[in-house]
Amino acid sequence: VDLSSGCPAYDLLTEEQKTLGTCGDYGMIIMPIYVEGTGILYNMRLLEEAGWTTTPQTRDELLQLCKDLTDAGITPFMHQWSETYLNLLNWVGPTWLAAKENQGLDFLNAMLAGEDMNLSEDEDWNAFLDTYEQILIPYAQEGAIATDKWTARNAFFLEECAMLVGEGSWETPNIAEMNPDLLDYVKQDLLPIYKNMMQRQTISASVTDSGDPVRVAAAKDFLSYIVSSEEARVWHQELMGNPTSITTLEASENMPKLAVDVVNVMKEGRGAESMFEWMPVNMHPDLEQAWAMFVAGEYDRDQFTERYEQIFKDYAAGLYG
């Protein structure tokens, strides 16, 4: 249902949030709740053992960090590439779009419409694949394509590797449970590619019309409560470690470190909304398979690019229903 009326939190949204949440004649149907940042989680204690006091901000710096960590006997990454949906497609896959105009939405819509975007010549796409071919794949742990998220996460939480790619601020409760000391020296920053931007993913909710106006009104009130109330602000920010989407809500002094990192990136204008939510669900399995083939070495760069583009053209042609 349209949330522009009967939902008090609507009046607290920015114009950009209202625009992103509006779907044609259906009105404003998507209410942002909180923001998650995704890029790379860094263990700064391990980076310091390799001679680094800051996170890399360019691809060349990330490559040098991997070399220095390896020389110091520290495992750079623990990739979770069996998670084709969560990691390859969702958390990391759309990163190359982040630096494009309108956060990549116009470019993505053109691809979905079947336009030939000539990805093989696109500087952002190529810089993204350079990052994989020059850094992420060469420094992947053995068996990365068979590693699941919890194996990778636990290795990072237990400080068996220095970096975790694709995870983000939502890991605060898990780190607190597994290794609370790590919260003192973990840092979230972007995945340095070319035009450096951190993906942020807005977690949102909608209200379905049940046909009962009383229930719909109650659902709108509850949604407004979990988005904009003081209790929700404290829960999202302090316990879960996620900045709230309502920008007028006070930022807690007790906000965990990873959430502060995300807020700072957004204040610096280095954050962009992930385009994953705009990729139709019925395309996901084929996109996942293409990503898996690429990181496994079954597709070379040209084959992956060709297959990736073809999936969007097939969608535009109606082959996905």
KEKE-3310 file (N, C-alpha, C; in steps of 0.2 Angstrom, whole numbers, plus 5000, padded with zeros to 4 digits):
npx = (5004:5001:5012:5013:5003:4995:5006:5017:5031:5034:5035:5047:5057:5070:5070:5076:5075:5061:5059:5066:5059:5047:5035:5029:5012:5009:5013:5022:5030:5040:5048:5062:5072:5085:5102:5115:5132:5143:5159:5175:5179:5192:5205:5213:5223:5231:5234:5243:5253:5259:5264:5255:5245:5234:5219:5219:5217:5217:5217:5230:5236:5229:5233:5247:5246:5241:5253:5262:5255:5256:5270:5272:5267:5253:5237:5229:5215:5199:5188:5171:5165:5157:5145:5136:5124:5123:5136:5144:5134:5126:5132:5144:5144:5137:5145:5153:5144:5142:5149:5144:5133:5119:5120:5121:5109:5103:5111:5110:5096:5096:5103:5094:5084:5088:5098:5113:5127:5140:5150:5162:5171:5169:5174:5172:5167:5178:5188:5183:5184:5197:5201:5197:5205:5218:5220:5209:5206:5220:5225:5216:5210:5215:5202:5192:5181:5172:5170:5159:5149:5149:5161:5170:5167:5170:5183:5188:5183:5190:5202:5211:5213:5216:5206:5189:5179:5165:5157:5149:5143:5133:5139:5142:5135:5138:5152:5154:5149:5157:5171:5174:5184:5189:5181:5187:5197:5193:5189:5178:5178:5179:5179:5192:5192:5191:5185:5182:5169:5159:5147:5131:5117:5101:5090:5073:5055:5038:5020:5007:4991:4978:4965:4958:4955:4957:4968:4977:4980:4985:4996:5004:5006:5014:5025:5030:5034:5045:5054:5056:5055:5061:5065:5067:5078:5088:5089:5093:5104:5113:5113:5112:5121:5119:5117:5103:5090:5082:5087:5086:5086:5094:5111:5118:5129:5134:5135:5142:5158:5159:5147:5149:5160:5153:5144:5153:5158:5147:5145:5156:5152:5155:5147:5136:5120:5117:5114:5108:5095:5087:5089:5080:5073:5071:5082:5093:5098:5105:5114:5121:5127:5135:5145:5150:5157:5166:5175:5179:5187:5183:5176:5184:5189:5183:5173:5165:5161:5154:5143:5137:5132:5123:5113:5106:5101:5093:5084:5077:5072:5062:5064:5065:5052)
npy = (4994:5012:5022:5035:5042:5041:5035:5040:5041:5043:5057:5060:5056:5059:5067:5060:5047:5045:5045:5034:5025:5025:5018:5020:5020:5014:5021:5027:5014:5008:5007:5014:5007:5004:5006:4996:4994:4989:4981:4979:4971:4975:4968:4978:4976:4965:4970:4980:4972:4969:4981:4991:5005:5011:5009:5002:5012:5012:5001:4997:4999:4990:4978:4979:4978:4965:4958:4962:4957:4943:4941:4943:4932:4931:4927:4934:4935:4927:4920:4918:4910:4900:4905:4910:4918:4927:4932:4934:4938:4947:4955:4959:4959:4970:4981:4988:4996:5007:5019:5026:5037:5043:5033:5021:5017:5021:5016:5002:5001:5003:4992:4982:4985:4980:4987:4989:4990:4988:4982:4976:4987:4996:5006:5005:4992:4985:4989:4983:4969:4969:4970:4958:4949:4952:4953:4948:4935:4929:4929:4922:4910:4892:4882:4891:4892:4883:4887:4892:4905:4905:4898:4906:4918:4915:4912:4925:4931:4924:4929:4923:4927:4942:4950:4952:4950:4958:4957:4966:4980:4974:4963:4966:4961:4947:4947:4952:4942:4931:4936:4948:4957:4960:4970:4982:4984:4982:4987:4995:4997:5003:4993:4995:5000:5008:5021:5025:5020:5015:5002:5004:4996:4998:4992:4988:4989:4985:4987:4976:4976:4970:4971:4974:4989:4993:4984:4987:5001:4999:4991:5001:5010:5002:5000:5013:5014:5005:5011:5024:5027:5031:5020:5010:5017:5016:5002:4998:5005:5004:4991:4982:4988:4996:5010:5021:5024:5036:5051:5062:5057:5055:5052:5039:5040:5028:5020:5006:5003:4999:5004:5017:5019:5017:5027:5038:5036:5039:5052:5058:5057:5046:5035:5023:5018:5001:4992:4980:4977:4981:4972:4960:4946:4934:4933:4930:4916:4913:4923:4921:4909:4912:4921:4911:4903:4911:4915:4903:4900:4894:4902:4914:4931:4938:4928:4928:4942:4942:4933:4938:4950:4945:4939:4949:4954:4944:4944:4956:4952:4944:4931:4927:4926)
npz = (5000:4998:5006:5009:5015:5031:5038:5049:5048:5035:5033:5038:5029:5017:5001:4991:4997:4996:4983:4978:4984:4978:4967:4952:4948:4960:4971:4985:4991:4998:5012:5020:5033:5040:5037:5030:5028:5015:5011:5013:5028:5040:5050:5060:5069:5064:5051:5056:5060:5048:5045:5042:5045:5041:5031:5014:5000:4986:4972:4969:4982:4989:4983:4987:5001:5002:4998:5008:5019:5016:5016:5030:5035:5036:5033:5019:5014:5018:5008:5003:4993:4989:4992:4982:4979:4991:4993:4980:4970:4977:4989:4984:4970:4963:4965:4955:4949:4957:4957:4946:4937:4946:4955:4948:4944:4932:4922:4925:4922:4909:4904:4908:4899:4888:4880:4872:4881:4880:4889:4888:4886:4896:4909:4922:4925:4920:4928:4940:4937:4935:4949:4954:4946:4948:4962:4971:4967:4965:4978:4985:4997:4998:4991:4990:4983:4988:5000:5014:5021:5035:5038:5033:5040:5053:5053:5051:5063:5072:5070:5060:5048:5038:5031:5026:5013:5007:5018:5032:5042:5049:5055:5068:5080:5079:5080:5093:5100:5097:5097:5106:5109:5096:5091:5095:5086:5073:5057:5045:5028:5011:4996:4987:4970:4958:4954:4969:4980:4993:4994:5000:5008:5009:5021:5020:5021:5018:5017:5015:5007:5015:5014:5025:5032:5045:5050:5040:5044:5057:5053:5046:5057:5065:5057:5055:5068:5070:5062:5065:5079:5096:5103:5093:5087:5096:5097:5083:5081:5092:5097:5086:5077:5066:5056:5057:5044:5044:5044:5052:5065:5081:5081:5090:5104:5108:5097:5089:5082:5069:5063:5065:5056:5044:5044:5043:5031:5023:5026:5020:5007:5000:4999:4991:4985:4985:4970:4969:4973:4963:4953:4944:4952:4945:4937:4945:4947:4935:4935:4946:4943:4933:4939:4948:4939:4934:4945:4948:4938:4926:4917:4907:4907:4896:4892:4903:4904:4892:4894:4906:4901:4891:4899:4904:4891:4888:4898:4894:4882:4886:4890:4903:4908)
capx = (5000:5005:5014:5013:4998:4994:5012:5020:5038:5035:5036:5054:5061:5073:5066:5079:5072:5054:5060:5068:5053:5041:5035:5024:5006:5008:5015:5028:5028:5046:5050:5069:5073:5091:5107:5121:5138:5147:5165:5179:5181:5199:5208:5219:5229:5235:5237:5249:5259:5262:5267:5250:5241:5228:5216:5221:5212:5217:5218:5237:5238:5226:5238:5253:5244:5241:5259:5265:5252:5258:5277:5272:5264:5246:5232:5225:5207:5195:5183:5165:5163:5151:5139:5135:5119:5125:5143:5146:5129:5123:5136:5150:5143:5135:5150:5156:5139:5142:5152:5141:5128:5113:5122:5121:5102:5101:5115:5106:5089:5097:5104:5088:5080:5091:5102:5120:5131:5147:5153:5170:5174:5167:5180:5170:5167:5185:5192:5181:5187:5205:5202:5197:5210:5224:5220:5205:5207:5226:5226:5211:5213:5213:5195:5188:5174:5168:5169:5153:5149:5151:5168:5174:5166:5173:5190:5190:5182:5195:5209:5215:5214:5216:5201:5183:5176:5158:5153:5148:5142:5129:5142:5144:5133:5142:5159:5153:5148:5163:5178:5172:5190:5190:5177:5191:5202:5190:5187:5175:5180:5176:5183:5195:5192:5194:5181:5180:5163:5156:5140:5127:5111:5095:5085:5067:5049:5032:5014:5002:4984:4974:4958:4955:4958:4960:4974:4982:4982:4989:5003:5007:5009:5020:5031:5033:5037:5051:5058:5057:5054:5067:5067:5070:5084:5093:5090:5096:5111:5118:5113:5113:5127:5117:5114:5096:5089:5079:5093:5085:5086:5100:5116:5120:5136:5136:5135:5148:5163:5158:5142:5152:5163:5148:5141:5158:5159:5141:5146:5161:5150:5158:5143:5131:5115:5118:5109:5106:5088:5084:5090:5075:5074:5071:5089:5098:5101:5110:5120:5125:5131:5141:5150:5154:5161:5172:5180:5182:5192:5179:5175:5189:5186:5179:5167:5161:5158:5149:5138:5134:5128:5118:5108:5102:5098:5088:5078:5074:5068:5056:5065:5064:5045)
capy = (5000:5018:5024:5043:5044:5036:5032:5046:5041:5046:5064:5061:5054:5063:5067:5054:5041:5045:5044:5027:5020:5026:5013:5022:5022:5011:5026:5026:5008:5005:5012:5012:5006:5005:5005:4992:4996:4983:4982:4975:4971:4974:4967:4982:4973:4961:4975:4983:4967:4969:4988:4996:5008:5013:5004:5004:5017:5011:4994:4996:4998:4983:4973:4979:4975:4957:4956:4963:4952:4936:4941:4943:4925:4932:4925:4940:4934:4921:4921:4913:4910:4895:4909:4913:4923:4932:4936:4935:4942:4953:4960:4962:4959:4976:4986:4992:5001:5012:5026:5028:5043:5041:5027:5016:5015:5023:5011:4996:5000:5002:4985:4978:4986:4976:4991:4986:4994:4987:4981:4975:4993:5000:5007:5003:4985:4982:4990:4978:4963:4969:4969:4951:4945:4954:4953:4943:4928:4926:4929:4918:4904:4886:4880:4897:4892:4878:4890:4895:4911:4904:4896:4913:4923:4912:4913:4932:4933:4921:4932:4919:4931:4949:4954:4948:4954:4958:4958:4973:4982:4969:4958:4968:4956:4941:4948:4953:4935:4927:4938:4955:4961:4962:4976:4987:4986:4980:4993:4994:5002:5001:4989:4999:4997:5013:5027:5022:5021:5010:5000:5003:4993:5000:4987:4991:4985:4987:4985:4973:4977:4964:4972:4976:4995:4993:4981:4991:5006:4996:4989:5007:5013:4998:5001:5019:5013:5002:5015:5031:5028:5031:5013:5007:5020:5013:4995:4997:5008:5002:4983:4979:4991:4998:5017:5021:5028:5042:5055:5067:5053:5057:5047:5037:5040:5022:5017:5002:5006:4998:5008:5024:5019:5018:5034:5043:5036:5042:5059:5060:5057:5040:5029:5023:5013:4995:4991:4973:4976:4983:4966:4955:4939:4928:4933:4928:4910:4913:4928:4917:4903:4916:4923:4905:4900:4916:4914:4896:4899:4891:4907:4919:4938:4939:4924:4931:4948:4941:4929:4943:4955:4941:4937:4955:4955:4938:4947:4961:4949:4941:4924:4925:4927)
capz = (5000:4998:5013:5009:5020:5037:5040:5051:5046:5028:5033:5040:5024:5012:4995:4988:4999:4994:4976:4978:4987:4974:4961:4948:4951:4966:4976:4989:4994:5001:5018:5022:5040:5042:5032:5031:5023:5014:5007:5017:5035:5041:5056:5060:5073:5059:5047:5059:5060:5042:5044:5039:5050:5038:5026:5007:4997:4979:4970:4970:4989:4992:4981:4991:5007:5002:4997:5014:5024:5015:5018:5037:5037:5038:5027:5018:5014:5018:5003:5004:4986:4988:4993:4975:4980:4996:4992:4973:4967:4981:4993:4980:4963:4960:4967:4950:4947:4963:4955:4940:4938:4949:4959:4943:4942:4925:4918:4926:4919:4901:4903:4909:4893:4882:4877:4871:4885:4878:4895:4887:4885:4901:4913:4929:4924:4919:4934:4945:4935:4937:4956:4955:4943:4951:4969:4975:4965:4966:4985:4988:5001:4994:4992:4991:4979:4992:5007:5015:5024:5042:5039:5032:5045:5059:5052:5052:5070:5076:5068:5056:5041:5040:5028:5024:5008:5006:5024:5033:5048:5052:5059:5075:5085:5079:5082:5100:5103:5095:5099:5108:5108:5089:5090:5097:5081:5067:5053:5039:5023:5004:4992:4982:4964:4953:4957:4976:4983:4997:4993:5006:5007:5014:5023:5020:5022:5014:5020:5010:5008:5017:5013:5031:5033:5052:5050:5036:5048:5062:5050:5045:5063:5067:5052:5057:5075:5069:5058:5068:5086:5100:5105:5087:5085:5100:5095:5077:5081:5098:5098:5079:5074:5059:5056:5055:5038:5046:5045:5058:5071:5084:5081:5097:5106:5109:5091:5088:5078:5062:5061:5064:5049:5038:5044:5041:5023:5020:5027:5015:5000:4997:4999:4986:4986:4981:4964:4969:4974:4957:4948:4945:4955:4940:4934:4949:4946:4930:4937:4951:4939:4929:4944:4950:4934:4934:4951:4948:4932:4921:4912:4907:4908:4890:4892:4909:4902:4887:4898:4910:4896:4888:4904:4904:4885:4888:4902:4890:4877:4889:4891:4910:4910)
cpx = (5004:5006:5015:5008:4997:5000:5017:5028:5039:5037:5044:5059:5064:5069:5069:5076:5065:5054:5061:5063:5047:5041:5028:5018:5004:5009:5021:5027:5034:5048:5057:5069:5080:5096:5113:5126:5141:5153:5170:5180:5188:5200:5214:5225:5234:5238:5243:5255:5262:5264:5262:5246:5235:5225:5218:5215:5212:5218:5226:5239:5235:5231:5244:5252:5244:5248:5263:5262:5255:5266:5277:5269:5257:5242:5228:5217:5205:5188:5177:5162:5158:5144:5138:5130:5121:5131:5144:5141:5127:5128:5141:5148:5141:5140:5152:5151:5139:5144:5149:5135:5122:5114:5121:5114:5101:5105:5111:5100:5090:5099:5098:5083:5083:5096:5109:5125:5138:5151:5161:5174:5173:5172:5178:5170:5174:5189:5190:5184:5194:5206:5202:5203:5217:5225:5216:5206:5214:5228:5220:5214:5211:5206:5190:5181:5170:5167:5163:5154:5152:5158:5172:5173:5170:5180:5192:5189:5187:5202:5213:5216:5213:5210:5195:5180:5169:5154:5153:5146:5137:5132:5144:5141:5137:5149:5159:5152:5154:5170:5177:5178:5191:5186:5182:5196:5199:5188:5183:5177:5178:5181:5186:5195:5195:5191:5179:5174:5161:5149:5137:5120:5106:5090:5078:5061:5043:5026:5009:4995:4980:4967:4954:4958:4961:4967:4979:4985:4987:4996:5007:5010:5015:5026:5034:5037:5044:5056:5060:5057:5061:5069:5070:5077:5089:5095:5094:5103:5116:5118:5115:5119:5125:5114:5107:5095:5086:5085:5092:5085:5093:5105:5119:5128:5139:5136:5142:5152:5162:5152:5145:5156:5159:5145:5146:5159:5153:5142:5151:5159:5153:5154:5138:5126:5117:5112:5106:5098:5084:5085:5085:5077:5075:5078:5094:5101:5107:5116:5124:5130:5137:5146:5154:5159:5167:5177:5183:5187:5189:5177:5181:5185:5181:5172:5163:5157:5152:5142:5134:5129:5122:5112:5103:5098:5092:5082:5074:5070:5062:5058:5065:5057:5043)
cpy = (5006:5021:5032:5046:5039:5033:5038:5046:5043:5053:5065:5059:5060:5063:5061:5048:5040:5043:5036:5022:5020:5021:5015:5023:5019:5016:5024:5020:5005:5009:5009:5012:5008:5004:5001:4994:4989:4985:4977:4976:4970:4973:4972:4980:4969:4965:4978:4979:4967:4976:4993:4999:5011:5008:5006:5007:5016:5004:4993:4995:4992:4978:4973:4976:4968:4955:4956:4958:4945:4936:4940:4936:4926:4931:4932:4940:4927:4922:4916:4913:4904:4899:4913:4919:4928:4936:4938:4940:4948:4957:4963:4963:4966:4982:4991:4997:5007:5019:5029:5033:5039:5034:5020:5014:5016:5017:5004:4995:5000:4995:4981:4979:4983:4981:4988:4991:4993:4987:4980:4981:4998:5000:5004:4995:4982:4983:4985:4971:4963:4967:4961:4947:4946:4953:4947:4936:4925:4925:4925:4912:4898:4884:4885:4896:4887:4881:4893:4901:4910:4902:4902:4917:4921:4913:4920:4933:4930:4924:4927:4921:4938:4953:4949:4953:4953:4958:4965:4974:4978:4964:4960:4963:4950:4942:4949:4947:4931:4929:4946:4959:4964:4968:4982:4989:4983:4987:4991:4999:4999:4996:4993:4996:5003:5020:5024:5024:5014:5008:5001:5000:4995:4994:4990:4986:4989:4985:4982:4974:4971:4965:4974:4983:4996:4990:4984:4997:5004:4994:4996:5010:5009:4999:5008:5019:5010:5006:5021:5032:5028:5024:5009:5010:5017:5006:4994:5000:5005:4994:4980:4982:4994:5006:5017:5026:5035:5047:5060:5063:5055:5051:5045:5038:5033:5017:5013:5005:5005:5002:5015:5024:5020:5025:5039:5042:5039:5050:5062:5059:5051:5034:5029:5017:5007:4994:4984:4972:4978:4977:4961:4948:4934:4928:4930:4922:4910:4918:4925:4912:4907:4918:4917:4903:4905:4915:4907:4895:4896:4896:4912:4926:4939:4935:4926:4937:4947:4937:4934:4948:4951:4940:4943:4956:4949:4941:4952:4958:4944:4933:4922:4926:4934)
cpz = (5000:5005:5014:5013:5025:5040:5042:5049:5039:5028:5035:5035:5020:5005:4991:4990:4997:4986:4975:4980:4983:4968:4957:4951:4958:4972:4979:4993:4998:5006:5020:5030:5042:5036:5034:5026:5022:5009:5009:5024:5036:5048:5057:5064:5068:5054:5050:5059:5054:5040:5041:5045:5048:5033:5019:5004:4989:4978:4971:4977:4992:4989:4985:4998:5007:5001:5004:5020:5023:5017:5026:5039:5039:5032:5026:5018:5016:5014:5005:4998:4985:4989:4987:4976:4985:4994:4985:4970:4971:4984:4989:4973:4960:4961:4961:4947:4952:4961:4949:4942:4941:4952:4954:4941:4935:4920:4918:4922:4911:4900:4903:4903:4887:4878:4877:4875:4884:4884:4894:4887:4891:4907:4920:4930:4924:4925:4940:4943:4936:4944:4957:4952:4945:4958:4972:4973:4966:4974:4989:4992:4997:4996:4993:4988:4983:4999:5008:5020:5032:5043:5038:5037:5052:5059:5053:5060:5074:5074:5064:5049:5043:5037:5026:5019:5007:5012:5026:5041:5052:5056:5066:5080:5085:5081:5090:5103:5103:5098:5101:5107:5101:5088:5091:5091:5074:5063:5047:5034:5016:5001:4986:4975:4959:4955:4964:4979:4987:4995:5000:5004:5012:5015:5024:5021:5019:5018:5014:5012:5009:5016:5019:5033:5040:5053:5046:5040:5053:5059:5049:5051:5066:5063:5054:5064:5074:5065:5061:5075:5090:5102:5099:5086:5089:5098:5089:5078:5086:5098:5091:5075:5067:5060:5054:5048:5039:5048:5051:5065:5074:5083:5088:5098:5107:5103:5090:5082:5071:5059:5060:5058:5044:5038:5041:5033:5020:5020:5022:5008:4997:4997:4994:4987:4982:4976:4964:4969:4968:4951:4949:4947:4950:4936:4938:4948:4941:4931:4942:4948:4936:4933:4947:4945:4933:4939:4951:4942:4926:4915:4912:4907:4902:4890:4898:4907:4897:4890:4902:4906:4893:4892:4904:4897:4885:4892:4898:4885:4880:4891:4899:4913:4913)
residu = (VAL:ASP:LEU:SER:SER:GLY:CYS:PRO:ALA:TYR:ASP:LEU:LEU:THR:GLU:GLU:GLN:LYS:THR:LEU:GLY:THR:CYS:GLY:ASP:TYR:GLY:MET:ILE:ILE:MET:PRO:ILE:TYR:VAL:GLU:GLY:THR:GLY:ILE:LEU:TYR:ASN:MET:ARG:LEU:LEU:GLU:GLU:ALA:GLY:TRP:THR:THR:THR:PRO:GLN:THR:ARG:ASP:GLU:LEU:LEU:GLN:LEU:CYS:LYS:ASP:LEU:THR:ASP:ALA:GLY:ILE:THR:PRO:PHE:MET:HIS:GLN:TRP:SER:GLU:THR:TYR:LEU:ASN:LEU:LEU:ASN:TRP:VAL:GLY:PRO:THR:TRP:LEU:ALA:ALA:LYS:GLU:ASN:GLN:GLY:LEU:ASP:PHE:LEU:ASN:ALA:MET:LEU:ALA:GLY:GLU:ASP:MET:ASN:LEU:SER:GLU:ASP:GLU:ASP:TRP:ASN:ALA:PHE:LEU:ASP:THR:TYR:GLU:GLN:ILE:LEU:ILE:PRO:TYR:ALA:GLN:GLU:GLY:ALA:ILE:ALA:THR:ASP:LYS:TRP:THR:ALA:ARG:ASN:ALA:PHE:PHE:LEU:GLU:GLU:CYS:ALA:MET:LEU:VAL:GLY:GLU:GLY:SER:TRP:GLU:THR:PRO:ASN:ILE:ALA:GLU:MET:ASN:PRO:ASP:LEU:LEU:ASP:TYR:VAL:LYS:GLN:ASP:LEU:LEU:PRO:ILE:TYR:LYS:ASN:MET:MET:GLN:ARG:GLN:THR:ILE:SER:ALA:SER:VAL:THR:ASP:SER:GLY:ASP:PRO:VAL:ARG:VAL:ALA:ALA:ALA:LYS:ASP:PHE:LEU:SER:TYR:ILE:VAL:SER:SER:GLU:GLU:ALA:ARG:VAL:TRP:HIS:GLN:GLU:LEU:MET:GLY:ASN:PRO:THR:SER:ILE:THR:THR:LEU:GLU:ALA:SER:GLU:ASN:MET:PRO:LYS:LEU:ALA:VAL:ASP:VAL:VAL:ASN:VAL:MET:LYS:GLU:GLY:ARG:GLY:ALA:GLU:SER:MET:PHE:GLU:TRP:MET:PRO:VAL:ASN:MET:HIS:PRO:ASP:LEU:GLU:GLN:ALA:TRP:ALA:MET:PHE:VAL:ALA:GLY:GLU:TYR:ASP:ARG:ASP:GLN:PHE:THR:GLU:ARG:TYR:GLU:GLN:ILE:PHE:LYS:ASP:TYR:ALA:ALA:GLY:LEU:TYR:GLY)
# end
